[in-house]
């Protein structure tokens, strides 16, 4: 499967956000702006809420550029009864170390504290966090991290299971590149389809409304 990367530079992304209202002038179209899954995917959202997934990869420069915009959008999600999940992808076995990094941090309640910091370390500070030894060395320098607990969590069966589930979810949604989005276990969209990552968020908002209607 062809793997694509979708977004703009950070500066271009910020500039394009200013034109988001113009993107809303026409209703998103199935097959152009988003795809409807042939087989729905089970979600973890409670009744009355809609699940939205961001598929990402820490080494992806486009995911790094999109992160501040997505984080700002996600802060409004709770008020819209949206459950936001981040899912680290694995297009091959070399991605697994970073999947386990994410889920170990999630298990320790440290994603909010370290998620953006990891992107900065990789893309601004040029730290290599592609392999386990690099991850352990970097994590050991982070204040407030219990490394014994982190290593135990990283190597746990639960984290390994979550990483496998993430890859299965990525495949079920037909993810072709990152960053990209899944909605309600029924829809998929990305920057190529929607035209830009701010456009993706417009499409996601629309699809959340569709999902609520049934």
Protein Blocks (a to p, Z undefined) as FASTA:
>chain_A
ZZddfbdcfklmmmmmmmmmmmmmpccdehklpccdfbdcddfbdehiacddddddfklm
klmmmmmmmmmmmmmmmmnopacddddddfbfklmmmmmmmmmmmmnopmmmmmmmmmmm
mmmnopafkbfklmmmmmmmpghiafklmmmmmmpmklmmmmmmmmmmmmmnopabdcdd
dehhlaccdfklnopaklmmmmmmmmmmmmmnZZ
